[in-house]
Amino acid sequence: MPRTVPLRRLLLALLLSCAVLMGTTGCGDDNGDGGTGSSSASPTGTSSAEAQKFAKTRFVTNAGLAAGATYQWVVKPYRAGKFKKGADGRTFALVKAGLAGGFAYNRLKAATENAKGDPLLSKAVAPLTAGIASLKGMATRLRNGEAGAGDIGAFESVISSIKDAGKSAGAEVKDKVPSTSQLGG
C-alpha cells in the first residue's frame, strides 16, 4: 500500500529547494560573463622576497614555540625531579611533558618546512631533519614516564641545533612558551 506524503512536507521540500536555487543564482559574478570565471581582478601571489621573509618569520615562530614548550614542560620539570617515582605531581608533570613533546615535535617539523622557503635557512636546517625525526616517539615515552636523561638531552640538543641553525641564517630563535591550551591542540 503506497504511503502518501503529507502536504506540509511537500511544501517544505519545495520551499527549501527554491531557496537553494535562488541562493545559487544570486551568487553569480557581476562581470556579466555568465559565470565563466574570467574576471580581470585575479588574485596575485606573493613575490619571492616576501615568501622568503615570511618563511623566516614562520620558522622563528615555530622553532621558538618548540623551544619554549620543551624548556618549560620537559627540561625544567625533569631537572626539578618531577618525573621521578614518588615525586609530588608526577603524573600531571608527565602528561604535560608528553603533550609538550608532541607539540614541540609538530612545531619542529613545521619549522623545517618553513625553512625550505629561504635558501640560506634551508641549507642550515637540512642536516637537522634526522635529529627531529628521532624525536617522533618522545612524547609517548615522556607521557609513560619512560624518558631518561639521554632522551631529555636529545631534546635539548635538537632545540639548540635548531636555534644555532636559525642564528647562522639570520633568523634568531627565542623561546616562546605556548599556553596550556595550545599544547592540547
C-alpha positions as protocol buffer text, in pm:
chain_id: "A"
residue {
  index: 1
  type: MET
  ca { x: 0 y: 0 z: 0 }
}
residue {
  index: 2
  type: PRO
  ca { x: 165 y: 329 z: -107 }
}
residue {
  index: 3
  type: ARG
  ca { x: 213 y: 597 z: 156 }
}
residue {
  index: 4
  type: THR
  ca { x: 117 y: 949 z: 79 }
}
residue {
  index: 5
  type: VAL
  ca { x: 343 y: 1236 z: 168 }
}
residue {
  index: 6
  type: PRO
  ca { x: 174 y: 1498 z: 384 }
}
residue {
  index: 7
  type: LEU
  ca { x: 117 y: 1827 z: 205 }
}
residue {
  index: 8
  type: ARG
  ca { x: 318 y: 2018 z: 467 }
}
residue {
  index: 9
  type: ARG
  ca { x: 635 y: 1814 z: 399 }
}
residue {
  index: 10
  type: LEU
  ca { x: 592 y: 1850 z: 27 }
}
residue {
  index: 11
  type: LEU
  ca { x: 558 y: 2227 z: 52 }
}
residue {
  index: 12
  type: LEU
  ca { x: 858 y: 2249 z: 287 }
}
residue {
  index: 13
  type: ALA
  ca { x: 1075 y: 2049 z: 46 }
}
residue {
  index: 14
  type: LEU
  ca { x: 963 y: 2268 z: -242 }
}
residue {
  index: 15
  type: LEU
  ca { x: 1031 y: 2586 z: -44 }
}
residue {
  index: 16
  type: LEU
  ca { x: 1381 y: 2469 z: 59 }
}
residue {
  index: 17
  type: SER
  ca { x: 1462 y: 2369 z: -300 }
}
residue {
  index: 18
  type: CYS
  ca { x: 1359 y: 2712 z: -424 }
}
residue {
  index: 19
  type: ALA
  ca { x: 1566 y: 2881 z: -154 }
}
residue {
  index: 20
  type: VAL
  ca { x: 1875 y: 2681 z: -252 }
}
residue {
  index: 21
  type: LEU
  ca { x: 1815 y: 2752 z: -619 }
}
residue {
  index: 22
  type: MET
  ca { x: 1773 y: 3125 z: -556 }
}
residue {
  index: 23
  type: GLY
  ca { x: 2084 y: 3128 z: -338 }
}
residue {
  index: 24
  type: THR
  ca { x: 2300 y: 2971 z: -606 }
}
residue {
  index: 25
  type: THR
  ca { x: 2177 y: 3201 z: -880 }
}
residue {
  index: 26
  type: GLY
  ca { x: 2230 y: 3500 z: -655 }
}
residue {
  index: 27
  type: CYS
  ca { x: 2596 y: 3405 z: -609 }
}
residue {
  index: 28
  type: GLY
  ca { x: 2690 y: 3480 z: -969 }
}
residue {
  index: 29
  type: ASP
  ca { x: 2957 y: 3731 z: -1060 }
}
residue {
  index: 30
  type: ASP
  ca { x: 2896 y: 4091 z: -1156 }
}
residue {
  index: 31
  type: ASN
  ca { x: 3112 y: 4072 z: -1466 }
}
residue {
  index: 32
  type: GLY
  ca { x: 2830 y: 3977 z: -1696 }
}
residue {
  index: 33
  type: ASP
  ca { x: 3036 y: 3693 z: -1842 }
}
residue {
  index: 34
  type: GLY
  ca { x: 2787 y: 3426 z: -1735 }
}
residue {
  index: 35
  type: GLY
  ca { x: 2999 y: 3297 z: -1452 }
}
residue {
  index: 36
  type: THR
  ca { x: 3286 y: 3169 z: -1663 }
}
residue {
  index: 37
  type: GLY
  ca { x: 3533 y: 3296 z: -1406 }
}
residue {
  index: 38
  type: SER
  ca { x: 3735 y: 3517 z: -1637 }
}
residue {
  index: 39
  type: SER
  ca { x: 3746 y: 3819 z: -1414 }
}
residue {
  index: 40
  type: SER
  ca { x: 4008 y: 4084 z: -1458 }
}
residue {
  index: 41
  type: ALA
  ca { x: 4084 y: 4109 z: -1085 }
}
residue {
  index: 42
  type: SER
  ca { x: 4256 y: 3778 z: -1023 }
}
residue {
  index: 43
  type: PRO
  ca { x: 4450 y: 3724 z: -700 }
}
residue {
  index: 44
  type: THR
  ca { x: 4825 y: 3765 z: -723 }
}
residue {
  index: 45
  type: GLY
  ca { x: 5082 y: 3553 z: -546 }
}
residue {
  index: 46
  type: THR
  ca { x: 5344 y: 3685 z: -310 }
}
residue {
  index: 47
  type: SER
  ca { x: 5679 y: 3776 z: -452 }
}
residue {
  index: 48
  type: SER
  ca { x: 5983 y: 3561 z: -389 }
}
residue {
  index: 49
  type: ALA
  ca { x: 6127 y: 3814 z: -143 }
}
residue {
  index: 50
  type: GLU
  ca { x: 5801 y: 3825 z: 53 }
}
residue {
  index: 51
  type: ALA
  ca { x: 5778 y: 3445 z: 62 }
}
residue {
  index: 52
  type: GLN
  ca { x: 6133 y: 3426 z: 194 }
}
residue {
  index: 53
  type: LYS
  ca { x: 6063 y: 3689 z: 458 }
}
residue {
  index: 54
  type: PHE
  ca { x: 5754 y: 3507 z: 573 }
}
residue {
  index: 55
  type: ALA
  ca { x: 5940 y: 3175 z: 569 }
}
residue {
  index: 56
  type: LYS
  ca { x: 6197 y: 3311 z: 815 }
}
residue {
  index: 57
  type: THR
  ca { x: 5928 y: 3465 z: 1034 }
}
residue {
  index: 58
  type: ARG
  ca { x: 5727 y: 3145 z: 1044 }
}
residue {
  index: 59
  type: PHE
  ca { x: 6043 y: 2943 z: 1109 }
}
residue {
  index: 60
  type: VAL
  ca { x: 6136 y: 3167 z: 1403 }
}
residue {
  index: 61
  type: THR
  ca { x: 5784 y: 3146 z: 1546 }
}
residue {
  index: 62
  type: ASN
  ca { x: 5753 y: 2767 z: 1516 }
}
residue {
  index: 63
  type: ALA
  ca { x: 6103 y: 2696 z: 1643 }
}
residue {
  index: 64
  type: GLY
  ca { x: 6055 y: 2942 z: 1930 }
}
residue {
  index: 65
  type: LEU
  ca { x: 5732 y: 2770 z: 2036 }
}
residue {
  index: 66
  type: ALA
  ca { x: 5903 y: 2430 z: 2023 }
}
residue {
  index: 67
  type: ALA
  ca { x: 6196 y: 2558 z: 2229 }
}
residue {
  index: 68
  type: GLY
  ca { x: 5969 y: 2725 z: 2484 }
}
residue {
  index: 69
  type: ALA
  ca { x: 5748 y: 2419 z: 2527 }
}
residue {
  index: 70
  type: THR
  ca { x: 6049 y: 2190 z: 2561 }
}
residue {
  index: 71
  type: TYR
  ca { x: 6216 y: 2403 z: 2823 }
}
residue {
  index: 72
  type: GLN
  ca { x: 5902 y: 2489 z: 3022 }
}
residue {
  index: 73
  type: TRP
  ca { x: 5735 y: 2148 z: 3036 }
}
residue {
  index: 74
  type: VAL
  ca { x: 6010 y: 1893 z: 2967 }
}
residue {
  index: 75
  type: VAL
  ca { x: 6357 y: 2014 z: 3069 }
}
residue {
  index: 76
  type: LYS
  ca { x: 6267 y: 2228 z: 3370 }
}
residue {
  index: 77
  type: PRO
  ca { x: 6042 y: 1966 z: 3540 }
}
residue {
  index: 78
  type: TYR
  ca { x: 6298 y: 1694 z: 3465 }
}
residue {
  index: 79
  type: ARG
  ca { x: 6574 y: 1893 z: 3631 }
}
residue {
  index: 80
  type: ALA
  ca { x: 6343 y: 1963 z: 3927 }
}
residue {
  index: 81
  type: GLY
  ca { x: 6290 y: 1588 z: 3973 }
}
residue {
  index: 82
  type: LYS
  ca { x: 5918 y: 1593 z: 3884 }
}
residue {
  index: 83
  type: PHE
  ca { x: 5950 y: 1278 z: 3667 }
}
residue {
  index: 84
  type: LYS
  ca { x: 6095 y: 1057 z: 3944 }
}
residue {
  index: 85
  type: LYS
  ca { x: 5876 y: 790 z: 4101 }
}
residue {
  index: 86
  type: GLY
  ca { x: 5703 y: 920 z: 4411 }
}
residue {
  index: 87
  type: ALA
  ca { x: 5751 y: 1286 z: 4318 }
}
residue {
  index: 88
  type: ASP
  ca { x: 5466 y: 1519 z: 4408 }
}
residue {
  index: 89
  type: GLY
  ca { x: 5262 y: 1597 z: 4093 }
}
residue {
  index: 90
  type: ARG
  ca { x: 5448 y: 1338 z: 3885 }
}
residue {
  index: 91
  type: THR
  ca { x: 5150 y: 1220 z: 3681 }
}
residue {
  index: 92
  type: PHE
  ca { x: 5043 y: 1571 z: 3587 }
}
residue {
  index: 93
  type: ALA
  ca { x: 5402 y: 1665 z: 3501 }
}
residue {
  index: 94
  type: LEU
  ca { x: 5438 y: 1358 z: 3280 }
}
residue {
  index: 95
  type: VAL
  ca { x: 5114 y: 1427 z: 3097 }
}
residue {
  index: 96
  type: LYS
  ca { x: 5214 y: 1788 z: 3036 }
}
residue {
  index: 97
  type: ALA
  ca { x: 5559 y: 1676 z: 2924 }
}
residue {
  index: 98
  type: GLY
  ca { x: 5403 y: 1428 z: 2682 }
}
residue {
  index: 99
  type: LEU
  ca { x: 5179 y: 1697 z: 2537 }
}
residue {
  index: 100
  type: ALA
  ca { x: 5471 y: 1939 z: 2517 }
}
residue {
  index: 101
  type: GLY
  ca { x: 5687 y: 1675 z: 2349 }
}
residue {
  index: 102
  type: GLY
  ca { x: 5424 y: 1612 z: 2082 }
}
residue {
  index: 103
  type: PHE
  ca { x: 5368 y: 1985 z: 2038 }
}
residue {
  index: 104
  type: ALA
  ca { x: 5743 y: 2052 z: 2009 }
}
residue {
  index: 105
  type: TYR
  ca { x: 5787 y: 1774 z: 1753 }
}
residue {
  index: 106
  type: ASN
  ca { x: 5498 y: 1915 z: 1549 }
}
residue {
  index: 107
  type: ARG
  ca { x: 5638 y: 2269 z: 1560 }
}
residue {
  index: 108
  type: LEU
  ca { x: 5988 y: 2150 z: 1470 }
}
residue {
  index: 109
  type: LYS
  ca { x: 5851 y: 1968 z: 1166 }
}
residue {
  index: 110
  type: ALA
  ca { x: 5664 y: 2285 z: 1069 }
}
residue {
  index: 111
  type: ALA
  ca { x: 5981 y: 2491 z: 1120 }
}
residue {
  index: 112
  type: THR
  ca { x: 6176 y: 2266 z: 883 }
}
residue {
  index: 113
  type: GLU
  ca { x: 5900 y: 2308 z: 623 }
}
residue {
  index: 114
  type: ASN
  ca { x: 5914 y: 2686 z: 673 }
}
residue {
  index: 115
  type: ALA
  ca { x: 6291 y: 2680 z: 630 }
}
residue {
  index: 116
  type: LYS
  ca { x: 6250 y: 2543 z: 279 }
}
residue {
  index: 117
  type: GLY
  ca { x: 6120 y: 2885 z: 172 }
}
residue {
  index: 118
  type: ASP
  ca { x: 6455 y: 3053 z: 235 }
}
residue {
  index: 119
  type: PRO
  ca { x: 6767 y: 2920 z: 58 }
}
residue {
  index: 120
  type: LEU
  ca { x: 7014 y: 3007 z: 335 }
}
residue {
  index: 121
  type: LEU
  ca { x: 6787 y: 2878 z: 612 }
}
residue {
  index: 122
  type: SER
  ca { x: 6709 y: 2556 z: 427 }
}
residue {
  index: 123
  type: LYS
  ca { x: 7082 y: 2477 z: 396 }
}
residue {
  index: 124
  type: ALA
  ca { x: 7132 y: 2542 z: 767 }
}
residue {
  index: 125
  type: VAL
  ca { x: 6835 y: 2331 z: 879 }
}
residue {
  index: 126
  type: ALA
  ca { x: 6864 y: 2040 z: 632 }
}
residue {
  index: 127
  type: PRO
  ca { x: 7118 y: 1841 z: 839 }
}
residue {
  index: 128
  type: LEU
  ca { x: 6887 y: 1856 z: 1141 }
}
residue {
  index: 129
  type: THR
  ca { x: 6594 y: 1666 z: 993 }
}
residue {
  index: 130
  type: ALA
  ca { x: 6726 y: 1329 z: 1114 }
}
residue {
  index: 131
  type: GLY
  ca { x: 6754 y: 1464 z: 1470 }
}
residue {
  index: 132
  type: ILE
  ca { x: 6399 y: 1594 z: 1456 }
}
residue {
  index: 133
  type: ALA
  ca { x: 6273 y: 1264 z: 1319 }
}
residue {
  index: 134
  type: SER
  ca { x: 6438 y: 1084 z: 1612 }
}
residue {
  index: 135
  type: LEU
  ca { x: 6209 y: 1275 z: 1849 }
}
residue {
  index: 136
  type: LYS
  ca { x: 5893 y: 1124 z: 1699 }
}
residue {
  index: 137
  type: GLY
  ca { x: 5822 y: 875 z: 1978 }
}
residue {
  index: 138
  type: MET
  ca { x: 5948 y: 1103 z: 2254 }
}
residue {
  index: 139
  type: ALA
  ca { x: 5601 y: 1227 z: 2353 }
}
residue {
  index: 140
  type: THR
  ca { x: 5484 y: 875 z: 2426 }
}
residue {
  index: 141
  type: ARG
  ca { x: 5796 y: 793 z: 2628 }
}
residue {
  index: 142
  type: LEU
  ca { x: 5753 y: 1114 z: 2828 }
}
residue {
  index: 143
  type: ARG
  ca { x: 5384 y: 1053 z: 2892 }
}
residue {
  index: 144
  type: ASN
  ca { x: 5455 y: 696 z: 3007 }
}
residue {
  index: 145
  type: GLY
  ca { x: 5740 y: 806 z: 3232 }
}
residue {
  index: 146
  type: GLU
  ca { x: 5995 y: 609 z: 3028 }
}
residue {
  index: 147
  type: ALA
  ca { x: 6214 y: 904 z: 2919 }
}
residue {
  index: 148
  type: GLY
  ca { x: 6556 y: 924 z: 3075 }
}
residue {
  index: 149
  type: ALA
  ca { x: 6840 y: 1173 z: 3086 }
}
residue {
  index: 150
  type: GLY
  ca { x: 6951 y: 1074 z: 2735 }
}
residue {
  index: 151
  type: ASP
  ca { x: 6607 y: 1145 z: 2593 }
}
residue {
  index: 152
  type: ILE
  ca { x: 6587 y: 1484 z: 2761 }
}
residue {
  index: 153
  type: GLY
  ca { x: 6941 y: 1557 z: 2639 }
}
residue {
  index: 154
  type: ALA
  ca { x: 6840 y: 1463 z: 2283 }
}
residue {
  index: 155
  type: PHE
  ca { x: 6550 y: 1707 z: 2300 }
}
residue {
  index: 156
  type: GLU
  ca { x: 6776 y: 1984 z: 2429 }
}
residue {
  index: 157
  type: SER
  ca { x: 7037 y: 1905 z: 2164 }
}
residue {
  index: 158
  type: VAL
  ca { x: 6789 y: 1926 z: 1875 }
}
residue {
  index: 159
  type: ILE
  ca { x: 6644 y: 2251 z: 2008 }
}
residue {
  index: 160
  type: SER
  ca { x: 6987 y: 2411 z: 2049 }
}
residue {
  index: 161
  type: SER
  ca { x: 7086 y: 2291 z: 1699 }
}
residue {
  index: 162
  type: ILE
  ca { x: 6773 y: 2450 z: 1552 }
}
residue {
  index: 163
  type: LYS
  ca { x: 6848 y: 2773 z: 1738 }
}
residue {
  index: 164
  type: ASP
  ca { x: 7208 y: 2772 z: 1611 }
}
residue {
  index: 165
  type: ALA
  ca { x: 7098 y: 2700 z: 1254 }
}
residue {
  index: 166
  type: GLY
  ca { x: 6849 y: 2984 z: 1267 }
}
residue {
  index: 167
  type: LYS
  ca { x: 7107 y: 3222 z: 1408 }
}
residue {
  index: 168
  type: SER
  ca { x: 7359 y: 3133 z: 1138 }
}
residue {
  index: 169
  type: ALA
  ca { x: 7095 y: 3206 z: 872 }
}
residue {
  index: 170
  type: GLY
  ca { x: 6995 y: 3539 z: 1023 }
}
residue {
  index: 171
  type: ALA
  ca { x: 6678 y: 3411 z: 1190 }
}
residue {
  index: 172
  type: GLU
  ca { x: 6746 y: 3418 z: 1563 }
}
residue {
  index: 173
  type: VAL
  ca { x: 6512 y: 3191 z: 1760 }
}
residue {
  index: 174
  type: LYS
  ca { x: 6396 y: 3293 z: 2107 }
}
residue {
  index: 175
  type: ASP
  ca { x: 6196 y: 3072 z: 2344 }
}
residue {
  index: 176
  type: LYS
  ca { x: 5821 y: 3138 z: 2337 }
}
residue {
  index: 177
  type: VAL
  ca { x: 5624 y: 2942 z: 2593 }
}
residue {
  index: 178
  type: PRO
  ca { x: 5291 y: 2829 z: 2446 }
}
residue {
  index: 179
  type: SER
  ca { x: 4980 y: 2830 z: 2661 }
}
residue {
  index: 180
  type: THR
  ca { x: 4850 y: 2505 z: 2804 }
}
residue {
  index: 181
  type: SER
  ca { x: 4554 y: 2521 z: 2565 }
}
residue {
  index: 182
  type: GLN
  ca { x: 4792 y: 2538 z: 2268 }
}
residue {
  index: 183
  type: LEU
  ca { x: 4954 y: 2215 z: 2382 }
}
residue {
  index: 184
  type: GLY
  ca { x: 4625 y: 2031 z: 2377 }
}
residue {
  index: 185
  type: GLY
  ca { x: 4560 y: 2111 z: 2018 }
}
